Amino acid sequence: MKKNKVLIVYTGGTIGMVQDENGSLHPFALDRIYDAVPQLKACSYDIDSVTLKDIIDSSDMTPPLWVEIAEAIEKEYDNYDGFVVLHGTDTMAYTASALSFMFKNQAKPIVLTGSQLPLGMLRSDGRENIICALEIASTRLATIPEVCIFFENHLYRGNRSTKQSAENFDAFETYNYPSLAKAGINISFREHLFLPMPTQPLVVRKRFDTRVAILKLFPGIGPDVVGAVLATPGLQGVIIETYGSGNAPTGRWFIDALDAAIRRGIIVMNVTQCKAGAVKMRQYAASCDMDRIGVVGAGDITIEAAVTKMMYLLGNYPDDKEHIKQRLSQSLRGEITE
Ligand code: ASP
């Protein structure tokens, strides 16, 4: 039988580092991956790789680099059965979310992974992560038509994921959605949780509008801070990180500031600061005024998915604010529970 084929897209991050004789960490060239993970020589699928123009720490990730990753996959989409993106953990959940919105009608797995310790270190979690991510991207047992993150035995929906630990090997979690697969002795796939297989051909949309802001509420926040954010020149969209099930200060100054921004055409989205659970507009009086003035409640979306979705929708539907508002409260790629 013909072997399945996986393409690795290498972007950088801790996983791609090896220690030199003095103990310092350096990015390694991906053609040395077989030295770092010799087990891959025995795998039952073919692996090819491409590397981004610049290998980065993922704290330098940007929307143009999301486009570079997407184009690397799009160019080879018909030639491979699945894709593994090696990525730093810090912004992995943002990249996974952004890619999920870019790839409409995706029928093949795109699995992001990385590690907390570099591949070149003895206790690295990278070997396990990369081997499992490749197994999942190449498997004939299940086809996952999604952008996912594989980390420490779990496969997560990418746009539901959050980096939750800077210390532990289980660095990711999807608080509002179960994991899509679990790696034990076997990898058990929970196919009933996958997005449906698309019936239409793939479309890759590459525009992002970065004129957005995240406004995190805290007790004591005042008109100066809120006013300064909302007065950002060119601002198109704001995500308010609210309390609990979507609550915010009820003072006139706050609602009036939001109301004026909405009247100027700025789209305002309500996302909870809580890791688990959802915004429920009007559950408390403290969200009724926001609902009345047109703030969009975005259910149980993560902040990573919210900001990338806002940039994606603003970039692709710049003249249709009503369409954007409608889409912000609905699931495009499984990022919101409906
Ligand atoms: N700072 C690193 C990065 O995100 C951390 C990691 O890869 O785990 O690129």
Boltz pocket constraint, residues with backbone or C-beta under 6 A from the ligand:
constraints:
  - pocket:
      binder: B
      contacts: [[A, 12], [A, 13], [A, 14], [A, 15], [A, 56], [A, 57], [A, 58], [A, 59], [A, 87], [A, 88], [A, 89], [A, 90], [A, 91], [A, 114], [A, 115], [A, 116]]
      max_distance: 6.0
